[in-house]
Amino acid sequence: MVGGGRGAFIGAVHRMAAALDGQIELVCGAFSSDPQKSRDSGKDLFLPEERCYPSYQEMIEHEKSLPEGERMDFVSIVTPNYMHFHPAKMALENGFHVVCDKPLAFSMEEAIMLRDLVKETGLEFALTHNYTGYPMIKEARQRIRGGEIGKIRKIVAEYPQGWLATLVEESGQKQASWRTDPSKSGKAGAMGDIGTHAENLLEYVSGLKITEICAQLNILVEGRRLDDDGNMLLRFDNGAVGVLHASQIAVGEENNLNIRIYGETGGFTWRQMEPNTLIYHTNSERKIVRTGVGDLSESAVAHARIPAGHPEGYLEAFANIYRNFALTLRSRVNGEDPDPLYLDYPGVEDGVRGMAFIETVVESSGSDVKWTPFKNY
């Protein structure tokens, strides 16, 4: 692991998700840019002292020198945005597979370089757009592909949060400080942090691609340097239209990611705050589809983990990405073809598309032209 040391937010989530299925063991790490903090963090996790590295460079170099079977198999990068590219690049160049938190990189140029490197090396790369791991998201995706709601006409995706409703970053709050800092977060604030999740989810579930965007990014808390709110109209490659809004100043909201997809004959609604429920609706009926209950698709069944009627959620969805990545990697190591069911995790192309989404939204928001073509790289 790179990052995720003492005081970090997302590193512990990655570790729990990776450990859930017993397929992945944390064997080493460079947990902080502070060498002593990295060593102390590794000690907290009961790692051998010699595998708690002062830097990711030393970790990759030393692990590569170990015999096959003793060295690490892949690197998980859980740092702020501006620190994704260099460890990912070095890991790939030295023959290590990569799991990386989103967004893929700090800039479009970095994202393209990583995509090219993944293609060149043939190594596995997973991006943790974890919301795609929910069983009911898999179910909606399969039903849409099966034609259950006909041709899609409209998509509405929302991701409101309220934690940045005040100038929290000035209080020294670590997560707020780097997420609102252009030198660490990149071109976008809320839209890069959570808007990209909504974008990835709506394209994943619908199977459609955004072709044009009309966006407005807002800084609604005085003194903030990056957007904390954004609204946009979307056009898709099948002629469908959409609306996406993401906000971190929506007071009282937690992580209320939700998606509504309307087709010619019906629609689906899913909310992250109640992830075990998928609502199928037409003008004459309304059905509740539940995780683990009834005749579900093979994909939904494969990504459900506990008996029906018991809550499963964020960690289990996150773990589905790690499990699928681990099973795919195991197949490759054994010289076998990976099961297509477990090749279902976001990859480097999703990361490039997410960065292109940010580029397009920022350009659209600053333009007087109503529609901005989605930038494809």
C-alpha positions in Angstrom: 0.0 0.0 0.0 1.1 3.5 -0.8 -0.5 6.0 1.6 -3.2 5.2 4.2 -1.1 5.7 7.3 -2.0 7.1 10.7 -4.7 9.8 10.4 -5.6 8.9 6.8 -9.3 8.4 5.9 -9.6 6.1 2.9 -6.6 3.8 3.5 -8.4 1.8 6.3 -11.5 1.4 4.0 -9.2 -0.1 1.3 -7.6 -2.5 3.8 -10.9 -3.7 5.2 -12.3 -4.2 1.7 -9.2 -6.0 0.5 -9.2 -8.3 3.5 -12.9 -9.2 3.4 -12.6 -12.3 1.2 -9.3 -13.7 2.5 -7.8 -13.4 -1.0 -5.5 -10.5 -0.3 -2.9 -10.0 2.4 -1.2 -6.7 3.2 2.5 -7.5 3.2 4.3 -4.2 3.0 3.7 -0.5 2.6 5.0 3.1 2.3 2.2 4.6 4.4 3.3 8.2 4.5 5.7 10.7 3.0 7.1 11.0 6.6 9.4 8.0 6.9 8.9 7.7 10.7 5.1 7.9 10.3 5.3 5.3 7.6 7.2 2.9 9.9 4.9 3.6 12.8 1.8 3.0 10.6 3.2 -0.3 9.5 3.9 -1.3 13.1 0.2 -0.5 13.9 -0.7 -3.0 11.2 1.7 -5.7 12.6 3.9 -5.7 9.5 7.6 -6.8 9.7 9.8 -3.7 10.3 11.9 -4.4 7.2 8.7 -4.1 5.0 7.6 -0.8 6.4 9.3 1.4 3.9 10.2 5.1 4.2 9.1 5.8 0.6 7.2 4.1 -2.2 10.4 4.3 -4.4 12.3 2.2 -1.9 9.4 -0.2 -1.5 9.1 -0.9 -5.2 12.8 -1.2 -5.7 13.3 -3.6 -2.8 10.2 -5.7 -3.4 11.3 -6.2 -7.0 14.6 -7.6 -5.7 12.8 -10.3 -3.6 12.2 -13.8 -5.1 8.9 -14.4 -6.9 6.5 -15.7 -4.3 7.9 -13.5 -1.6 7.6 -10.1 -3.1 4.3 -8.1 -3.3 2.0 -8.9 -6.2 0.3 -5.6 -6.6 0.3 -2.0 -5.2 -2.8 -0.3 -3.8 -2.5 3.5 -4.0 -4.6 5.4 -1.5 -3.0 8.9 -1.6 -4.5 12.3 -2.4 -5.1 12.9 -6.2 -1.7 14.6 -6.9 0.1 11.5 -5.6 -1.5 8.9 -7.7 0.6 9.1 -10.9 4.2 8.6 -9.8 3.8 5.5 -7.7 1.4 4.0 -10.2 3.9 4.6 -13.0 6.8 3.2 -11.1 4.9 0.1 -10.1 3.8 -0.6 -13.6 7.3 0.0 -15.0 8.7 -2.5 -12.5 6.2 -5.2 -13.3 3.6 -4.7 -10.5 -0.1 -4.7 -11.0 -2.0 -1.7 -9.6 -5.2 -0.8 -7.7 -5.6 3.0 -7.5 -8.1 5.3 -5.8 -10.0 7.7 -8.1 -9.5 10.0 -9.9 -6.9 8.2 -12.0 -4.4 11.1 -11.9 -3.9 14.8 -11.3 -4.0 15.8 -15.0 -5.1 14.5 -18.3 -1.5 14.1 -19.5 -0.8 11.8 -16.5 -3.9 9.8 -17.1 -3.0 9.1 -20.8 0.5 8.1 -19.8 -0.8 5.6 -17.3 -3.3 4.2 -19.9 -0.5 3.8 -22.4 1.7 2.1 -19.8 -1.0 -0.4 -18.9 -1.4 -1.3 -22.5 2.3 -1.6 -23.0 2.9 -3.8 -20.0 -0.3 -5.8 -20.1 -0.6 -5.5 -16.3 -3.9 -5.4 -14.5 -5.1 -2.0 -13.3 -8.2 -1.4 -11.2 -9.7 2.0 -10.3 -11.9 2.1 -7.1 -15.1 3.5 -8.4 -16.6 1.4 -5.6 -20.3 2.2 -6.2 -20.2 -0.1 -9.2 -19.7 -3.0 -6.9 -23.3 -3.0 -5.4 -25.4 -6.1 -6.3 -28.4 -3.9 -7.3 -26.3 -1.8 -9.6 -25.2 -5.0 -11.3 -28.9 -6.1 -11.5 -30.0 -2.8 -13.0 -27.2 -3.0 -15.5 -28.1 -6.5 -16.6 -31.8 -5.8 -16.9 -31.1 -2.7 -19.0 -28.9 -4.7 -21.3 -31.7 -7.3 -21.5 -34.0 -4.6 -22.9 -36.4 -4.6 -19.9 -37.0 -0.8 -20.0 -36.6 -0.4 -23.8 -34.4 2.4 -25.2 -33.1 4.7 -22.6 -34.5 8.3 -22.9 -33.4 10.1 -19.7 -30.9 9.7 -16.9 -30.8 11.7 -13.6 -27.8 11.2 -11.3 -27.2 13.1 -8.1 -24.5 13.1 -5.4 -25.2 15.6 -2.7 -23.1 15.9 0.5 -23.1 18.6 3.2 -19.8 18.4 4.9 -18.2 21.4 3.1 -21.1 23.8 3.8 -18.7 26.0 5.8 -15.0 26.9 5.3 -13.9 23.7 7.1 -10.5 23.7 5.4 -9.4 26.7 7.5 -9.8 24.7 10.6 -7.0 22.4 9.6 -9.3 19.5 8.8 -7.1 17.3 6.7 -9.6 15.9 4.2 -11.0 19.3 3.5 -7.6 20.9 3.2 -6.3 18.8 0.3 -9.6 18.4 -1.4 -10.1 22.1 -1.8 -6.5 22.8 -2.7 -6.0 23.1 -6.5 -2.3 22.0 -6.1 -3.4 18.7 -4.6 -6.9 18.1 -5.9 -6.6 19.3 -9.5 -8.9 21.4 -11.7 -12.1 20.5 -9.9 -13.3 20.2 -6.3 -16.7 18.6 -5.7 -17.0 17.7 -9.3 -13.7 15.8 -9.3 -14.3 14.3 -5.9 -17.8 13.0 -6.2 -19.1 14.2 -9.5 -16.9 11.7 -11.2 -18.6 8.9 -9.2 -22.0 9.9 -10.5 -20.6 10.1 -14.1 -19.0 6.7 -13.8 -22.1 5.2 -12.3 -24.5 6.4 -14.9 -22.3 5.3 -17.8 -21.7 1.9 -16.2 -25.4 1.2 -15.5 -26.8 2.5 -18.7 -24.1 1.4 -21.1 -24.3 4.8 -22.7 -21.6 7.4 -23.2 -21.9 11.1 -22.6 -21.3 13.1 -25.8 -22.0 16.7 -24.8 -22.2 18.7 -21.6 -23.6 22.0 -20.5 -22.2 22.7 -17.1 -22.1 25.3 -14.4 -19.6 24.9 -11.6 -20.1 27.0 -8.4 -18.1 28.2 -5.4 -20.8 28.9 -2.9 -18.7 29.2 0.2 -16.8 32.5 0.2 -13.0 32.1 0.3 -13.0 28.5 -1.2 -10.7 28.0 -4.2 -12.4 25.1 -6.0 -16.0 24.3 -6.9 -18.1 23.0 -4.1 -21.3 22.6 -6.2 -22.1 21.8 -9.8 -25.0 21.3 -12.2 -25.1 20.0 -15.7 -27.2 18.9 -18.6 -26.0 15.8 -20.6 -26.5 14.3 -24.0 -25.8 10.7 -24.7 -24.7 8.7 -27.7 -28.1 7.1 -28.2 -30.0 10.4 -28.2 -30.9 10.3 -24.5 -30.7 13.3 -22.3 -29.6 13.7 -18.7 -29.1 15.8 -15.6 -26.2 15.4 -13.2 -25.6 17.5 -10.0 -23.0 17.1 -7.3 -22.7 19.3 -4.3 -20.7 19.3 -1.0 -22.7 22.2 0.5 -26.1 20.5 0.6 -26.6 20.9 4.3 -27.9 17.7 6.0 -26.9 15.4 3.2 -24.4 12.5 3.9 -23.6 10.5 0.8 -26.9 10.6 -1.0 -25.7 9.3 -4.4 -28.7 8.1 -6.5 -29.5 7.4 -10.1 -32.8 7.2 -12.0 -33.0 5.8 -15.5 -36.0 6.1 -17.7 -36.6 4.1 -20.8 -39.4 3.7 -23.3 -41.3 1.1 -21.3 -40.1 1.5 -17.7 -37.4 2.8 -15.4 -35.1 2.0 -12.5 -34.3 4.0 -9.3 -31.4 3.2 -6.9 -30.1 5.1 -3.9 -26.8 4.5 -2.2 -28.4 5.3 1.2 -30.6 2.2 0.7 -28.4 0.1 -1.5 -30.2 -3.3 -1.2 -33.2 -1.9 -3.0 -33.7 -1.4 -6.7 -37.1 0.0 -7.8 -38.5 -1.0 -11.2 -41.4 1.2 -12.3 -43.8 1.7 -15.2 -47.0 3.7 -15.5 -49.0 0.8 -14.2 -46.7 -1.0 -11.7 -44.0 -0.6 -9.2 -41.8 -3.5 -8.1 -39.2 -3.7 -5.4 -36.1 -5.8 -6.3 -34.0 -6.8 -3.3 -30.5 -8.1 -2.9 -30.6 -11.9 -2.4 -34.3 -12.2 -3.1 -36.0 -13.8 -6.1 -34.7 -14.4 -9.6 -31.7 -12.2 -9.9 -29.0 -12.0 -12.6 -25.9 -14.1 -12.3 -23.9 -10.9 -11.8 -26.1 -9.6 -8.9 -25.9 -13.0 -7.2 -22.1 -13.2 -7.6 -21.7 -9.8 -5.9 -24.1 -10.4 -3.0 -22.4 -11.7 0.1 -24.8 -12.3 3.0 -28.2 -13.9 3.5 -31.2 -11.9 2.2 -32.7 -9.6 4.8 -29.3 -8.6 6.3 -27.9 -5.2 5.4 -24.8 -5.1 3.2 -23.4 -2.0 1.8 -20.4 0.2 1.2 -17.6 -2.1 2.4 -19.1 -5.1 0.6 -19.4 -3.1 -2.6 -15.8 -1.8 -2.2 -14.6 -5.4 -1.5 -16.2 -6.6 -4.7 -13.6 -4.6 -6.7 -10.7 -6.0 -4.7 -12.1 -9.6 -4.9 -12.7 -9.4 -8.6 -9.2 -8.0 -9.1 -7.7 -10.7 -6.9 -9.5 -13.5 -8.7 -8.5 -12.1 -12.1 -4.9 -11.8 -11.0 -4.9 -15.4 -9.5 -6.1 -16.7 -12.9 -3.4 -14.9 -14.7 -0.7 -16.2 -12.3 -2.0 -19.7 -12.9 -2.0 -19.3 -16.7 -5.8 -19.5 -16.8 -8.4 -17.3 -18.6 -10.1 -15.1 -16.0 -13.8 -15.7 -15.4 -15.6 -12.9 -17.3 -17.9 -12.5 -14.3 -15.0 -11.3 -12.2 -13.4 -9.1 -14.9 -16.1 -6.7 -13.9 -14.2 -3.8 -12.2 -13.4 -0.3 -13.3 -10.1 0.0 -15.1 -7.7 2.5 -16.5 -10.0 3.4 -19.4 -12.7 4.4 -16.8 -10.0 6.6 -15.2 -9.2 8.3 -18.4 -12.9 8.9 -19.1 -13.3 10.4 -15.6 -10.4 12.8 -16.2 -11.9 13.7 -19.6 -15.2 14.4 -17.8 -13.5 16.8 -15.5 -11.8 18.5 -18.4 -15.0 18.9 -20.3 -17.0 20.1 -17.3 -14.4 22.8 -16.4 -14.3 23.9 -20.0 -18.1 24.0 -20.3 -18.5 25.9 -17.1 -16.1 28.6 -18.3 -17.6 28.9 -21.7 -20.5 31.0 -23.1 -21.3 28.2 -25.5 -24.3 26.1 -24.4 -23.0 22.7 -25.4 -19.4 21.5 -25.1 -18.5 18.2 -26.8 -17.2 15.5 -24.4 -13.5 15.3 -24.8 -12.3 11.9 -25.9 -8.6 11.0 -25.6 
